[in-house]
Amino acid sequence: MYKRRQKLDDLAWDKNDTAEEDSQKRMCEPSICRQIEALVTDKCGRPARLKNIITGGFNIHYMLCFQGEDSMSDVTVRVPWPSTVQFPGEKSIYEAATSEYVRLKTRIPVPQVLHHDPASDIGPILILQRVENRGDMTDPLAIQGREPSLTPALNPGLPESKLRSLWGKLAWVLLELGKPTFPRIGSLVEVEDSFRIGGRPLTQNMSSMTQLAHIPPAIFPAESKTFATADEWYLELANMHLAQLLFQHNDVISSEDDCRNKYVARQLFRRLAKQGRLSTFGFAQDNWSAYAEEVTRPRLPTPNGLADFRLWCDDFRPANVLRSDSDADSVDKVAAVIDWEFTYAAPTQFALDPPWWLLFETPEMWRPSGVDEWSKAYGQRLEAWLKAVEEQEDGAAFLDGVPLSQHMRESWETGRFWLNYAARKSWAFDAIFWNFLDERFFGTRDAEVPDEELWKARIDLLSYEEQQAMEPLVKRKMQESEERILVEWEPDTASNYLAKILLE
């Protein structure tokens, strides 16, 4: 049985590591630093001096001060890593618009975007007002003294009262972020001091697909494509999962049956998306799943799938929330929320799930045993999180007259949490589908079917055409596995091949 993240393309990963090392050296060269100083001097109208450089996973940050001024006037120049960050100009346009929208339209404190340019001589840039802070919310929540290279881990010794207080600050951010609604699914753009949904949802999974699996960008939605319904977006996500299986050349399958398992799971997930069923799963309108047949208690209604979409950040976590630097009593307060990349208006279903980051580590990377043990550990902490949300919402409704905490509780109980997580994560998909979704969707599997041949339990649910397409794909993927190369696809060829497998 699948328990952990499936392998990315090691050859693409190695190529990315080499490019990242080269770009780190280049972006720290004195000539680049002088260009940064000159750019800030020009845009801000006074001499600027570089103080420090901080590197992150997707961006490099240049910290600058102005001569004769205190640190309150400092700025940060945020630049995506050249050669490693995918769609950098597009990313910076959406990030700048989202950051300013949240700053101006919600109560969430956000650093002001003083200037942005998707195509400067240095590359795409954001010049941000610096916010005084004393670190992010990871520090008081995590075990201290771990190696910086390791993912943080929630401190098991935190008293529940302290944990709820800290989580309460994060819950407040999510409650505020969920208040604005949008008529379409997509990314925000700013046009003449107004904001609208004008670009495709640019997701973290799309970035990983191109960066770490060498999947051709041609299979993604066009940059200007937005989506009118939740069902349309669930279908697009399901298409991307199939594309990951088709176009990842190396390390994507380990055997013929592994390929069959992955193919069947993806086609079934896509079938449900195309039928409009993923958006209703676990809600009152779910009249199709095996889970719905077993549950007799009332369930909450499905969110409006035609409008009222909510902001969702793929990469939001405690590290995005900075703590105030001015609290004499050391009570943690929110100074600012940063890093708005991979944020877009998404199906409201996403906002109704409890956050995956309560334990810091993702389900598919949980050690030693993967998603099952993560689920147990998460369930033990969920009640404290829900109490923290309840304290922040103070009985106020979030959707359809129901508080967010109640939606989150039901999401975990029904498995909607797992559906949305799987929809967003191509390399976690197999572990989530076979452990938490398959039997909720289709009922108990035949106990005689071995874990290596899960596909045999569900192959009859595929159409004749889908079944006929499976063995040629298995043969092709096995042949591909014999030669470790990175394939450069022509855009039309890639799009046509995907359409063939999608039977379109």
HUSULTA-V224202 format. One line per field, one symbol per residue. ss: DSSP state (H for helix, E for strand, L for the rest). phi: phi as a letter, one per 30 degrees, with the letter a starting at -180 (. if undefined). A space follows every 50 residues. Layout:
ss=???
phi=???
This chain:
ss=LLLLLLLLLHHHHHHHHHHHHHHHHHHLLHHHHHHHHHHHHHHHLLLEEE EEEEELLLEEEEEEEELLLLHHHLEEEEEELLLLLLLHHHHHHHHHHHHH HHHHHLLLLLLLEEEEELLLLLLLEEEEELLLLLLELHHHHELLLLLLLL LLLELLLLLHHHHHHHHHHHHHHHHHHLLLLELLEEEEEEELLEEEEEEL LLLHHHHHHHHHHLLLHHHLLLLLLLELLHHHHHHHHHHHHHHHHHHLLL LLLLLHHHHHHHHHHHHHHHHHHHLLLLLLLLLLLLLLLHHHHHLLLLLL LLLLLLLLEEEEELLLLHHHEEELLLLLLLLLLEEEELLLLLEEEELHHH HLLLLHHHHLLLHHHLLLLLHHHHHHHHHHHHHHHHHHHHHHHLLLLLEL LELHHHHHHHHHHHLHHHHHHHHHLLLLHHHHHHHHHHHHHHLLLLLLLL HHHLHHHHHHHLLHHHHHHHHHHHHHHHHHLLLLLLLLLLHHHHHHHHHH HLLL
phi=.dbbeddddddddddddddddddddddcdeddddddddddeddciadcbd cabbcbdcbccccbbceibdddcdbbccbdddicddhdddeddddddded dddccbcddbedddabbdbdddkdbbccddcdabjcddedccddideedd debdddddeddddddddedddeddddddddbbdbclcdbcbhibcadbbd dccddddddddcbhddddddededdcbdbddddeddddddddddddcddc idbcadddddedddedddddeddddicddceicdddcbddedddccddbd dddeccahdcdbcecdaeddcdcdccddciddbddacbicdhcadbeeed dddddddeciddedcdccciddddedddedcddddddddedddhiddcah icddedddddedddjdededdddcbddceddddddbcedddcjddddddd edbeeddbeddddedddddddededdddddddbdbcdcddeddddddddd ddic
